[in-house]
């Protein structure tokens, strides 16, 4: 590490580097930089500007990283979770093709982008891009240009997208070693991209390992050791950005904290008469009488070598959904009787009112939606545990997602010690094991470089503010429809961005959608292992 200090501010930096660290909470960084445990994070704070970064609602990866990279909330970028719900109550994985606002790397020249969640399949950019979380495997379209995949396989033969997290539920020591290997793997990719980049205008690289690690291991001593590895990576990035004269932004999409119990809002809806499960009559009843359930069917198929992955790749997804609806079980999507159900919770705490405008079997008149939304919000805000403590935090979708009439009606998250899950269960509460911790709203934002104020404090920063601040800092226009603001607190008062007017630009129309491989079964298994999906 060179130990050099940022260039004396005199003009805007000409380039920027975003180092994404998934799931880093401000509380831990604040404490461990104060006591000297993380010298490069401390250097970022001393030689730059810093503060907490408020996430999306829900505070989760698929919403927050697009918000960071586009500067708009989910109602404008179009992604509300990992799985997109259809009007016919089927679902598929969200992909890069669902992001309706161009991300930073599609607005700039000569870019290097690596491991950013929700970027699969790889879109064309002026530079190179390697997709991140939700990419099925390295056998899919995970790079631009396509030939970059061969270079990665030659240089990093063991490169993989992610771990199979269910395998490590009871093997935390092995899990720690596996996460360390993934981190080293990612660092090799970052070095490869930087080596190949030709004076990039933007580097945007994300390490998702801290989020994955903390979901299963919430032990501060072990977390600190992991953060020390990240601190070493940060030191390398600081040296690179000093050489490039670039502004560096270190951001996390959300924070993290321990959980004690799971809570199931769909159980509340069923208990209060808003949600009904399918009755076991007809085909379902016949199968149920024979003791046939979804778990038994998939188990039997696996024993003869037919996996869910094979079925999803060999059959149309709608056919698979149709068959799944006939097999009895307690799935939050397939086992709901929508002809009687008024509301249901999907994905990561997003509640939908089953209205006649949006859904094929909707039972709620469109003009009844606002009143029912208020009624349901009051219901969930009234739920307490045996100690009289509130279980859920509820957000109004009409307030969060103002430009999209088809957005979720409510967002229902757990209070700090609870995590909300969408499964249909017999009880309100459940054991979170093996999940030890989950998301909090408060992440981090640390900035350093020619445009940035040493020792500065950033106040009121939100994930949508990152892109406008970065663009203005390097002298580029900000999208006219951006929800975020330029964080002038971050800039040095003598630097050019401090005194210059924010320029605006219109965004181009969304690209034509491409056909995307539907084989996401491996991705879904990994997400289930982290508690993201049922």
N, C-alpha and C positions, 0 to 999 in steps of 0.2 A: 504493500500500500504506500502510495507516494506521500500522503500526509499534506498534500497541497490544499490551499484554501480557494474558495470560489473567486472567479475573476471579479475585479472591482466593477460594480454595475455602471454601465454607461449607455447600454442599448439593450434591446430585447435579445434574448438568446435566440439562436437560429434553429435550434432543435430541442427535442424533449425526450425523456426516457420515463416511462411509467413502469415501476416495479410493483407488481401486484402481489400481495401476501394475503391469501384467502383466510378470513376468520381471525385476524389478530385484534384483540381487544385493547382499547386505549388504556384501561386501568393497569394492565400488566406492563405495557411499554412505558407508561409514565413512571411506574415504580422502579422498573429495572434499568431505566436510563438514569434515574436519580441516584441509584446506589452503585452505578458503574459496572453493572453486570453485562451490559450490551454497549460497548464503546462506539460502534459505528452508528447505531440508532441514536446514541447520545450526541454524536458528532452532527448528525442530521438536525437535531433540535438546536444545538448551540450555533451551528453555522447556517442554519436556515430557519424556516417558519414551520410551526406544527400546531396540531390541535385534534380533537376528536372529529370523526366523520360519521354523520348520521346516515343510516341505511334506508332502504325501501321498506314498505310494509306490504307483505311480510319481509323480514330481513333475511333474505335467502339468495343463494348464488344465482339462480337463473333470472331473477329480476334485477339484482344489484349490479352485476358486471355489465350488462347492456346499458344500465343507467349511467354507470361510470364512463363507458366508452362513447355514449351518444349525447349525454347531457339532457336527456328527457326521461320522464317517468314512464312506467309500463303502459299507460293508456296510449302513449305515442310510439314507444318502441315495440309494443305488441306482444311481449312475453310475460305471462303471469305465473309460470311455474315450470316444472319439468315436463308435464303432460298437458297437451292441448285438448280441451273438451269440445266435442261437436254437438250440434243440435239434436243428434240421434243418440246421445249418451255413450258414444264411443270415445276413445282417446288415442292419441299418438304422441310421441316425443316431440317437443319443440326443437327446431333447428335454426341455423343461421338464416334460413329462408323466411322465417317468421319475423325477423327483426326489420321493422318497417322504416327505421331511421338509420341512415348511414353512420357507422361507427367512425371514430377518429381516423383509423388507418385507410378508410376509403375517401377521406377528405384531404389527405396529404400525399406528398410525393416521397418516394424512396423510403419504404417502411420495412421494419422487421418485427413480426408479431409471433409470439409463441405461447401456447398453452392457455389461451384465454377461454374460459368456459363459454359454451353456447356459440362457438364459431364453426361447428361442423354442419355441413360440408364446407370445405375451404372455398371461399370466393376469390375472384381475381383481384389482386391489388398491385400497386406499383412497388414491387419488392417481393418479400417472401413471407409466407404465413404458414404456421403449423397449428392445427386445431387442438382444442383442449377438451375439457370435461363434456360428456355426452357423445364423444366420438366412439363408435363401437369398437374399433381396433385399428391397428396400423395397416390392416389389409383393405381399409376403406379410403375415401378421398380425404386424407388428412393433411395434405400440403398443397400450397401453391408456390411455384409451379409444381405440377405433378412429379417431375423428375427429382425434386428435392427429397422425396421419400426414399429414393435409392441411396442418396448421399447419407441420409440419416441412418439407414440400415447398415451402410458400410462403416460409418464412423462410430455409431452407437448401436452395436448389434443387439443389445438386450433392451432397446428402447421400448417402452410400453405406455399405454394411455393411463392405466390405473391398476390398482390391486383389486382382487376379489375379496372384499371386506368380510363377508360372512365366514370365510375360512379362518379369520383371526379373532373371532368373538371370544374365545377362551384361551388365546395364545398371545397375550399382550407383549411379552418379551420378543417373540418372533415378529409381531406386528411392528414394534419399534425398529427392528433391524430392517424390515421390508420398507418402511417409510423412509428410513435413512438412504436405502438404495435408490428409491424413487427420486429423492431430493438430489442425489448425486447425478442421476440420470438426467434430470431436468437442467441441472447446472451445465452438463456437457452440451445439451441442446442450446442453451443460452449462449454459451461460448461459440458454438458453431455458427449461429445466426449472426453474432457480432463480428466474427471473423469474416463472414461473407458480405456483410452490409457495406455499402459504399456511401459514406457520409449520410447516414439516414436522417430524415427529418423527424421521424418518430420511431422509437423502439417501445414496444408494449409487451411485457413478459410477465406471466403470472405463475407463482408457486402456490399450488393448492394443498400442498402437504400439511401445513399447520392446521387447516380445517379438518382434514381427514384424521390426523393424529388426535386432535382434541376431542373429537366425537367419542372415541373409545378410551382415551387416556386423559383423565383430568387430575393430574398430579403435578403440582407446580414445580417441583424439583425436576421432573422429567420434561415438562414443558420448557423450562428454562434451558435445559441442555439442547433441545430442538431449536429454540430461538437463537442460541449461540451459533448454530450452524447457519441460520438465516442471517445473523449479524456478519458472519464471515463473507457470505455472498454479497451482502450490502456493501461491504468494504470494497469488493472487486468492482461493483457497479459504480460506486463513487469515483474510483480511479478512472474508469472508462468515461464517465460523464465530464470529469475535469479535463481530460484530454480532448474531448469533443466540444467543450464549451457549452454543454447542454444543461438545461434545467432538469432536475430529477424530482419525480413525484413518487413517493412511497405510499401506497394506499391499500386499505383492506375493505372488502365489500360489506363487512359486518363485524360485530364483535363476537364474544363467546362467554359462556359461563356454565356452571354445573346445573344439572337438573336432578330432581328427586322422584318425580312421578310423571306418568303420562296421563293425559286427559282427552276424552273422546267426545267432541261436540256432536257427532252424528248420533251418539247414544242419547244425548239430551234432546235432540230433534225428534228421535223416535219416541222417547218417553213422553214428550209433550204433545205428540200427535201431529207433528209437521212432516215426519218421514215414516214411510212404511216399507217393510221388507216384502219381497216377493213371497207369495204363499206357495207352499210345496204341493201344487196341484198339476194336473196334466203331465207333461214330460218330466218336469221337476219333481212332482210327487212320486211318480213311478220310480225315478232314480233314487229319490230319498228313501223310499220303502225298501229298496234293495241295498241300502247302506252305501250308496255311491255319492261321493262328495267331490268337490273340485280338488282337494288335497289328495284324495285316494286316486283320482284319475291321473293327475300329473305324476304321482309316485309310481303308478303302474306303467305309464308310458316311459318314464325314466329307466325302469328296470329292464325294459326290452330295447333300450337304446334310442327312444324317440323323445327328444327334449323339446321344451317350449321354444327354444331357439330354432329348432328344425321346423316346427309347425309354423312359426311366424315367418320364416323365410320361404316355406313351400306353399303356404296358403294365403289368400288375401286377408288383410287384417280385419275387414268387416265380417268375413266368414268366421274367423277365430272368435271375434266378439260375440257373434250370434250363437255359436256353440257354447261359449262360456256362460251366456245368459240362461241356458237351459239346464246347467249343472248346478245343483244346490250348494250353497255356501253362505258366507257372510262378507262378500266383497262390497266395498263402498260404492262401486259403480254398477256391477253386473247384478247385484242382488237387491236392488231397490225397485219398488213398484212405483214407477213414475206417474202412472195414471191416478194415483192417490197422494203422491208426495208433493208438498208445497215448497220444500227447501232441502238442500243437501250440501255437505262440505266435500270439496274435491281438492286433491293435491295438497299443497302446504297451507292449509287453513283458509282456503278461499271458498266462501259460501255463495251459492247461486240460488236465487228464487226461481222455481220451476214455472216460469210464466209462458203464456201462450204465444208471445212474439218470438221468443228465442228457441224454444224447445218443442220437438215434435209432439210430445205427450204432455205439454204444459197444462197446468190446472189453475194457475193464478192469472187473472186478467191483468193486462199491462198497467192499467191505471191503479191497480191495487198494490203494485210493487213498493212505492215509497212508504205506505203505511205499514206493510208487512216487514219491510226492512227495519223500520223504527221498533216495531214489536219484537223482532228477533234480537236486535241489539240490546234492548232492555232485558230480554230473557237471559242472554249470555252474561251480561254485566251483573246480573243478580246471583249467579252461581258462586257458591262459596264452599270451602272444604269444612271438615269437622272442627277446625280451629276458627272458623268464621272469616278466613282469608279468601279474597277473590281468586278465582282459578283462571279466568280468561281476561285478556285485553282485547277489546273489540274496536275495529276501525270501520267507518262508513265508506263503502266503495264509491258512492256518489261523490264524496269529498276527495278521496284519493285519486280516482280515475275519471276526471271530469269530462274528458273529450271522447270517451268510448262508452256508448250506451249498452254495449254487450259485455262490459267488464264485470268482475265479481261484485256481488251486492254488499258483502261484508268480508273483512279479513278477521279471522279469529285465531289469536295466538295465545299461548299460555303465559301467565305471569312468570317471574324469574325461575321459580323452582319447578314449574310445570312445563311440559311440552305438549302441544295439541297435535293429535294424529287423526286421520280421517277414517280409520277403520270402523266398521260396525261391530260393537261389542255388547256383552251382557252387563257390563259395569261402566261407571263413569271414569274410574281411575285404573291405571295399570302400572306394572313394573317396567321401568325403562331399560333394564339390562338387555344387551350389553352396552347400550348407549350411556355414556357418563355425563355428557355435556352437550349443549346445543347453542343456537345462535342468540345473540343479543344485538340491539340496534346500533351500539356505539363502536365503530371501528376507528381507524387511524388515518391521518393525512400528515405526511412530513414532506417538506419541499426544500430544495437546496439548489443553488446555481446562480448564474449571472443576474437573473431578474429578481432573486429572492432576498428578503430581509433577514440577516443573521439574527438569531434569537427572537424572531417574530412570533406572535401568537395569532393563530387562525381561529376566528370565532364564528360559530353557527354554520360550519361547513356541512354540506350534504353531498351524497354521491353524485347528484346531477350537476354539482358545481365544478367537478374535476375537469371535464372537457372544456367548458368555457374559459376557465382560468388558464389551462395549458395553452389553448389556442391563442388567447390574447397575449399571453406571455411570450410567445414566439412570433408575434406580429401577424397572426392570421385572423380572418373574420370568424365570428361565432354564428352558428345557425340561428336564423331569425326566430325559429320556433322553439329554441332551447328553453327548458324549464329552469335550468341552473343559472346562477349569476357568477360574474367574475369576482373572485375573492381578492380584492385589492389589499387586504390585510397581509397577504403573502408576499407582496412585492416590496423591494427596497424603494424608499421614496425618491431616490435619484435615478432609478432604472426607468427606461423608456415606457414600459407598460403602465407605470403609476400615473403618468401624466397624459397618456394618449386615450382618445375616445374609442370605445368598443365599436368595431365595425361589424356589420351584420351581412349575412349571405343567405340566399334561399337554397334549400336542399333540393337535390335532383329527385325525380320520381323514383320510387322503389324499383329495384331490378326485377326482371322477369323471374318467376319462381321456377326452380329446377326440380326434377324428380329426385327424391331422396330415398336411399335404401331404408327399408322398414325394419331391418333386423337390428333392433335395439335391445334384445333380450339380455345380453351380457351387461349392458349399461343399466338396465332395470335391476338386475341382480345386485350390482354394486351399490346402487342407490338404496335398495332395501336393506343392505348390510349396514348402512349409515343411518337408517331410520328416516330417509327422505320420502320413501314410498311404501305403500302397503304391500 
